[in-house]
Amino acid sequence: MKSPHLIWQDPGWPKMRYDIALVGKEIALARRAQGVIEGKLAALGFEQRQELAAEAWSQEAVSTAAIEGERLDLQAVRSSVGRRLGVVNGGGPNAPRHIDGLLDIMDDAVSNASAPLSHERLQAWQAALFPTGFSGMSKIRVGAYREHAEPMQIVSGRIGSENVHYEAPPSARVPAEMEQLLKWFNNKAEAESLTQAALAHLWFETVHPFEDGNGRVGRVLVDLVLARDTGEASRLIRLSQRLLEEREDYYRELERAQHGSMDVTSWVVWFVAQVRVACEQASLVIDESLVKARFWFDHRDKELAPRQRKALNALLDAGPGGFEGGMSTKKYENLTGASRATSSRDLIELEQMKLLRQAGAGRSTRYYINIEGWES
């Protein structure tokens, strides 16, 4: 095993500094993107907002686990989230306890964002991730900070040739370090919430207070800050999904910021930029929902069978060009359970009502949702 890339030294956290001008430019862009989201949400009804929140929350849960190399069953996550938000999603498998635990802490961060952050709350979050007291095949300390004598190291690579990126403070130092972090956090010493989120996440991951679950708890801590900032609308900002997309840069930027220098400008600018991009991506998702709402409003007078609505919603949910190859009679038959003759007749009828447009002929006939700009 290679020697540690960086061993923790008392960083004197309150002395962290960053270039206000550089950070301010990125914050202004992120704030603008947040404002666009809030404006677009105002045009949606409650049920539509809940549907968007449910899907974003589900994807966030899967993404924050995936960053740590854990794969969650998306359908089980969607089912559990749907029940929590009252969104009808056709049911699904029951989520295992550890998935429900992850959703519990993500929900607590948003629903109880104004509640103070405490040792007990953080420890409860970590315990919820490991309901059996095991991480994989290893028994770990849950609901409490780590106490083992061995160094806490962040490693990568194959067994026997691991690369140690960082060695966290000794376990004996963790309670004092976390007390300092919580005092800073609850006193709101950082007026700008996006900067607070960046610094809190860096600080928490550097202390690495638990035997396992630090990454997920640290990202839920960010969720809490964003929820204090924008309320329930924060559920739509898929930041963990964005961090998963930029996973290598995410770890690289954290590691760079942990090099002992008190100048963390690079980390804060990078982190706030990811919030901005996540907001921009959320805005595009809302746009698609607005198009869907307009589609149904424009065709509110059409009398449709439930199976026809199901097929249209499948095409709408797929988004522009998302339903690969268009809707065929066979696909319609499989989707709705209708007979071949009924499926063919339904599709022709939907095309005649201007809800679908036809492409091709004969066996190559395909149907696409009739929305301008949604070409296949």
C-alpha positions as CSV (number, residue, x, y, z in Angstrom):
1,M,0.0,0.0,0.0
2,K,1.3,3.4,-0.9
3,S,1.9,6.0,1.8
4,P,-0.9,8.4,2.5
5,H,-1.3,11.2,0.0
6,L,-2.4,13.6,2.7
7,I,-2.5,13.2,6.5
8,W,-4.9,15.4,8.5
9,Q,-3.5,18.3,10.3
10,D,-5.5,20.7,12.5
11,P,-6.8,23.0,9.8
12,G,-8.2,25.8,12.0
13,W,-11.5,25.7,10.1
14,P,-12.8,29.1,11.0
15,K,-9.8,30.6,9.2
16,M,-10.9,29.2,5.8
17,R,-10.8,31.8,3.1
18,Y,-11.8,32.2,-0.5
19,D,-11.8,34.9,-3.2
20,I,-15.1,36.6,-2.7
21,A,-15.1,38.1,-6.2
22,L,-14.6,34.7,-8.0
23,V,-17.1,32.9,-5.8
24,G,-19.6,35.8,-6.1
25,K,-19.6,35.5,-9.9
26,E,-20.5,31.8,-9.7
27,I,-23.1,32.4,-7.0
28,A,-24.8,35.0,-9.1
29,L,-25.2,32.5,-12.0
30,A,-26.5,29.8,-9.6
31,R,-29.0,32.2,-8.1
32,R,-30.3,33.1,-11.5
33,A,-30.7,29.4,-12.3
34,Q,-32.5,28.9,-9.0
35,G,-34.9,31.8,-9.8
36,V,-35.7,30.3,-13.2
37,I,-36.8,27.1,-11.5
38,E,-39.0,28.8,-9.0
39,G,-40.6,30.9,-11.7
40,K,-41.4,27.8,-13.8
41,L,-42.7,25.9,-10.9
42,A,-45.3,28.6,-10.3
43,A,-46.9,27.6,-13.7
44,L,-47.4,24.0,-12.6
45,G,-50.1,22.5,-10.5
46,F,-49.6,20.8,-7.2
47,E,-49.8,17.3,-8.6
48,Q,-47.3,18.0,-11.4
49,R,-44.9,19.5,-8.9
50,Q,-45.2,16.4,-6.7
51,E,-44.6,14.1,-9.6
52,L,-41.4,16.0,-10.5
53,A,-40.3,16.0,-6.9
54,A,-40.9,12.3,-6.6
55,E,-38.8,11.4,-9.7
56,A,-36.0,13.9,-8.7
57,W,-35.9,12.5,-5.2
58,S,-35.8,8.9,-6.5
59,Q,-32.9,9.7,-8.9
60,E,-31.0,11.5,-6.2
61,A,-31.2,8.5,-3.8
62,V,-29.9,6.2,-6.5
63,S,-27.2,8.7,-7.4
64,T,-25.9,9.4,-3.9
65,A,-25.6,5.6,-3.4
66,A,-24.0,5.1,-6.8
67,I,-21.2,7.6,-5.9
68,E,-20.2,5.2,-3.2
69,G,-20.4,2.2,-5.6
70,E,-23.8,0.9,-4.3
71,R,-26.6,0.1,-6.8
72,L,-30.1,0.6,-5.6
73,D,-33.3,-0.8,-7.3
74,L,-34.8,2.3,-8.9
75,Q,-38.3,0.9,-9.0
76,A,-38.2,0.1,-5.3
77,V,-37.0,3.6,-4.6
78,R,-39.7,5.1,-6.8
79,S,-42.3,3.0,-5.0
80,S,-41.2,4.2,-1.6
81,V,-40.9,7.8,-2.6
82,G,-44.3,7.7,-4.3
83,R,-46.0,6.5,-1.1
84,R,-44.3,9.3,0.9
85,L,-45.4,12.0,-1.5
86,G,-48.8,10.6,-2.3
87,V,-47.9,10.1,-6.0
88,V,-49.6,7.3,-7.8
89,N,-46.9,5.4,-9.7
90,G,-48.5,2.1,-10.3
91,G,-47.0,0.5,-7.2
92,G,-43.7,-1.4,-7.1
93,P,-41.6,-3.6,-4.9
94,N,-41.2,-2.7,-1.3
95,A,-37.9,-1.0,-0.5
96,P,-35.4,-2.8,1.7
97,R,-34.8,-1.2,5.1
98,H,-31.5,0.4,4.1
99,I,-33.2,2.1,1.2
100,D,-36.0,3.4,3.4
101,G,-33.4,4.6,5.8
102,L,-31.7,6.6,3.1
103,L,-35.0,8.1,2.1
104,D,-35.8,8.8,5.7
105,I,-32.7,11.0,6.2
106,M,-33.2,12.8,2.8
107,D,-36.7,13.6,3.8
108,D,-35.7,14.7,7.3
109,A,-33.2,17.1,5.8
110,V,-35.9,18.8,3.6
111,S,-39.0,18.5,5.8
112,N,-37.2,19.6,9.0
113,A,-34.6,21.9,7.4
114,S,-35.1,24.6,10.0
115,A,-34.3,22.3,12.9
116,P,-30.9,22.7,14.4
117,L,-28.1,20.3,13.4
118,S,-26.8,18.2,16.3
119,H,-24.6,15.3,17.0
120,E,-27.7,13.2,17.7
121,R,-29.3,14.1,14.4
122,L,-26.2,13.3,12.4
123,Q,-25.7,10.1,14.2
124,A,-29.3,9.1,13.6
125,W,-28.9,9.8,9.9
126,Q,-25.9,7.5,9.8
127,A,-27.6,4.8,11.8
128,A,-30.6,4.8,9.3
129,L,-28.2,3.8,6.5
130,F,-27.1,0.6,8.3
131,P,-30.2,-0.8,10.0
132,T,-28.5,-4.2,10.6
133,G,-25.3,-2.7,12.0
134,F,-23.4,-4.1,9.1
135,S,-21.8,-2.5,6.0
136,G,-21.7,-5.4,3.6
137,M,-20.1,-8.2,5.6
138,S,-18.4,-6.0,8.1
139,K,-19.9,-5.0,11.4
140,I,-19.5,-1.3,12.0
141,R,-20.3,1.2,14.7
142,V,-23.6,2.9,13.9
143,G,-25.4,5.8,15.5
144,A,-22.1,7.1,17.0
145,Y,-18.8,8.6,15.8
146,R,-15.9,6.2,15.1
147,E,-13.7,5.1,18.0
148,H,-11.3,2.6,16.4
149,A,-7.6,3.1,16.9
150,E,-6.7,2.4,13.3
151,P,-6.3,5.4,11.0
152,M,-9.4,6.3,8.9
153,Q,-8.1,6.3,5.4
154,I,-9.8,7.1,2.0
155,V,-8.4,4.6,-0.5
156,S,-8.9,3.4,-4.0
157,G,-7.5,0.7,-6.2
158,R,-7.3,-3.1,-5.9
159,I,-6.7,-5.0,-2.7
160,G,-3.0,-5.2,-2.2
161,S,-2.2,-2.1,-4.4
162,E,-4.5,0.5,-2.8
163,N,-3.8,4.2,-3.1
164,V,-4.4,6.2,0.1
165,H,-5.7,9.6,-0.9
166,Y,-6.3,10.9,2.6
167,E,-6.0,10.0,6.2
168,A,-8.6,11.6,8.5
169,P,-8.1,13.0,12.0
170,P,-7.7,10.4,14.8
171,S,-10.9,9.1,16.3
172,A,-10.1,10.8,19.6
173,R,-10.2,14.1,17.8
174,V,-13.6,13.6,16.1
175,P,-16.0,14.8,18.9
176,A,-14.1,18.1,19.3
177,E,-13.9,18.5,15.5
178,M,-17.6,17.9,15.1
179,E,-18.5,20.2,17.9
180,Q,-16.6,23.0,16.2
181,L,-18.4,22.2,12.9
182,L,-21.8,22.2,14.5
183,K,-21.2,25.4,16.3
184,W,-20.1,27.1,13.0
185,F,-23.0,25.6,11.1
186,N,-25.8,26.5,13.6
187,N,-24.5,30.0,14.2
188,K,-24.8,30.6,10.4
189,A,-21.4,32.2,10.4
190,E,-21.5,32.0,6.6
191,A,-24.2,34.4,5.3
192,E,-24.3,33.0,1.8
193,S,-26.0,29.6,1.9
194,L,-24.4,28.2,-1.2
195,T,-21.0,28.9,0.2
196,Q,-22.1,27.4,3.5
197,A,-23.1,24.2,1.7
198,A,-19.8,24.0,0.0
199,L,-17.8,24.6,3.2
200,A,-19.9,22.3,5.4
201,H,-19.6,19.5,2.9
202,L,-15.8,19.9,2.7
203,W,-15.5,20.2,6.5
204,F,-17.6,17.1,7.2
205,E,-15.9,14.9,4.6
206,T,-12.5,16.0,5.9
207,V,-13.3,15.0,9.5
208,H,-15.0,11.8,8.2
209,P,-16.6,11.2,11.6
210,F,-18.3,7.8,11.0
211,E,-16.9,4.3,10.2
212,D,-19.1,4.3,7.0
213,G,-21.7,6.4,5.4
214,N,-19.8,9.7,5.5
215,G,-20.4,10.5,1.8
216,R,-24.1,10.0,1.9
217,V,-24.5,11.8,5.2
218,G,-22.3,14.7,3.9
219,R,-24.5,15.1,0.8
220,V,-27.7,15.0,2.9
221,L,-26.1,17.9,4.9
222,V,-26.0,19.8,1.6
223,D,-29.6,18.9,1.0
224,L,-30.5,20.5,4.3
225,V,-28.8,23.8,3.4
226,L,-30.4,23.9,0.0
227,A,-33.8,23.2,1.6
228,R,-33.3,26.1,4.0
229,D,-32.6,28.2,1.0
230,T,-35.4,27.2,-1.4
231,G,-37.8,25.0,0.6
232,E,-39.5,22.1,-1.1
233,A,-38.3,23.3,-4.5
234,S,-34.9,22.1,-3.5
235,R,-36.1,18.5,-4.1
236,L,-35.9,19.2,-7.8
237,I,-32.2,20.1,-7.8
238,R,-30.5,16.8,-8.5
239,L,-27.1,17.7,-7.1
240,S,-26.0,14.1,-6.3
241,Q,-26.9,13.1,-9.8
242,R,-24.6,15.9,-11.1
243,L,-21.8,14.9,-8.7
244,L,-22.1,11.3,-10.0
245,E,-21.7,12.6,-13.5
246,E,-18.6,14.4,-12.4
247,R,-17.5,11.8,-9.9
248,E,-13.7,11.9,-10.7
249,D,-13.7,15.7,-10.6
250,Y,-15.7,15.7,-7.4
251,Y,-13.2,13.5,-5.6
252,R,-10.3,15.4,-7.1
253,E,-11.6,18.8,-6.0
254,L,-12.3,17.5,-2.4
255,E,-8.8,16.1,-2.2
256,R,-7.2,19.3,-3.5
257,A,-9.2,21.3,-0.9
258,Q,-7.9,19.0,1.9
259,H,-4.2,19.8,1.2
260,G,-4.0,22.0,4.2
261,S,-4.1,25.4,2.7
262,M,-6.8,27.6,4.1
263,D,-7.6,29.0,0.6
264,V,-10.6,26.9,-0.6
265,T,-11.6,29.2,-3.5
266,S,-11.2,26.4,-6.1
267,W,-13.5,24.0,-4.2
268,V,-16.2,26.6,-3.5
269,V,-16.3,27.8,-7.1
270,W,-16.4,24.3,-8.4
271,F,-19.1,23.2,-6.0
272,V,-21.4,26.2,-6.6
273,A,-20.9,25.6,-10.4
274,Q,-22.3,22.1,-9.9
275,V,-25.4,23.5,-8.1
276,R,-25.9,25.9,-11.0
277,V,-25.7,23.1,-13.6
278,A,-28.0,20.9,-11.5
279,C,-30.5,23.8,-11.5
280,E,-30.2,24.2,-15.3
281,Q,-30.8,20.5,-15.7
282,A,-33.9,20.7,-13.4
283,S,-35.1,23.6,-15.5
284,L,-35.1,21.5,-18.6
285,V,-37.1,18.8,-16.8
286,I,-39.7,21.4,-15.8
287,D,-39.9,22.6,-19.4
288,E,-40.8,19.1,-20.5
289,S,-43.5,19.0,-17.8
290,L,-44.8,22.3,-18.9
291,V,-45.1,21.0,-22.5
292,K,-46.9,18.0,-21.2
293,A,-49.4,20.2,-19.3
294,R,-49.9,22.4,-22.3
295,F,-50.5,19.3,-24.5
296,W,-53.3,18.0,-22.3
297,F,-54.8,21.5,-21.9
298,D,-54.9,21.9,-25.7
299,H,-56.6,18.5,-26.1
300,R,-58.8,18.6,-23.0
301,D,-61.9,18.2,-25.2
302,K,-60.8,14.9,-26.7
303,E,-62.6,11.7,-25.5
304,L,-60.0,9.1,-25.0
305,A,-59.9,5.5,-23.7
306,P,-57.7,4.9,-20.6
307,R,-55.3,2.8,-22.7
308,Q,-54.9,5.7,-25.2
309,R,-54.1,8.1,-22.4
310,K,-51.6,5.6,-21.1
311,A,-49.8,5.4,-24.4
312,L,-49.8,9.2,-24.9
313,N,-48.4,9.6,-21.4
314,A,-45.7,7.1,-22.1
315,L,-44.6,9.1,-25.2
316,L,-44.8,12.4,-23.3
317,D,-42.8,10.9,-20.4
318,A,-40.1,9.8,-22.8
319,G,-39.5,13.4,-23.9
320,P,-38.3,14.7,-27.2
321,G,-37.1,11.8,-29.3
322,G,-37.0,9.7,-26.1
323,F,-39.3,6.9,-27.2
324,E,-36.8,5.2,-29.5
325,G,-38.3,4.1,-32.8
326,G,-41.6,5.7,-32.1
327,M,-44.9,3.9,-31.2
328,S,-45.7,0.9,-33.3
329,T,-48.8,-1.3,-33.1
330,K,-46.8,-4.0,-31.4
331,K,-45.4,-1.6,-28.8
332,Y,-48.9,-0.3,-28.2
333,E,-50.2,-3.8,-27.8
334,N,-47.5,-4.7,-25.2
335,L,-48.0,-1.4,-23.3
336,T,-51.8,-1.5,-23.1
337,G,-52.7,-5.2,-23.3
338,A,-55.1,-4.4,-26.2
339,S,-55.5,-6.8,-29.1
340,R,-53.5,-6.2,-32.4
341,A,-56.7,-4.9,-34.1
342,T,-57.6,-2.6,-31.3
343,S,-54.1,-1.3,-31.1
344,S,-54.0,-0.5,-34.8
345,R,-57.4,1.2,-34.6
346,D,-56.5,3.3,-31.5
347,L,-53.3,4.6,-33.1
348,I,-55.1,5.6,-36.3
349,E,-57.7,7.3,-34.3
350,L,-55.1,9.3,-32.3
351,E,-53.4,10.3,-35.5
352,Q,-56.8,11.5,-36.9
353,M,-57.3,13.6,-33.7
354,K,-53.9,15.3,-34.3
355,L,-52.6,13.8,-31.0
356,L,-50.1,11.7,-32.9
357,R,-48.3,12.0,-36.2
358,Q,-47.6,9.1,-38.5
359,A,-44.2,8.3,-40.1
360,G,-43.5,5.5,-42.6
361,A,-46.0,3.0,-44.0
362,G,-46.9,-0.6,-43.8
363,R,-44.9,-2.6,-41.3
364,S,-42.6,0.4,-40.9
365,T,-45.5,2.6,-39.7
366,R,-44.5,4.5,-36.5
367,Y,-46.3,7.2,-34.5
368,Y,-44.9,10.1,-32.6
369,I,-46.4,12.6,-30.2
370,N,-47.6,15.6,-32.2
371,I,-45.6,18.4,-30.5
372,E,-43.6,20.8,-32.5
373,G,-39.9,20.4,-31.9
374,W,-40.3,16.8,-30.6
375,E,-39.2,15.2,-33.9
376,S,-37.7,11.7,-33.6
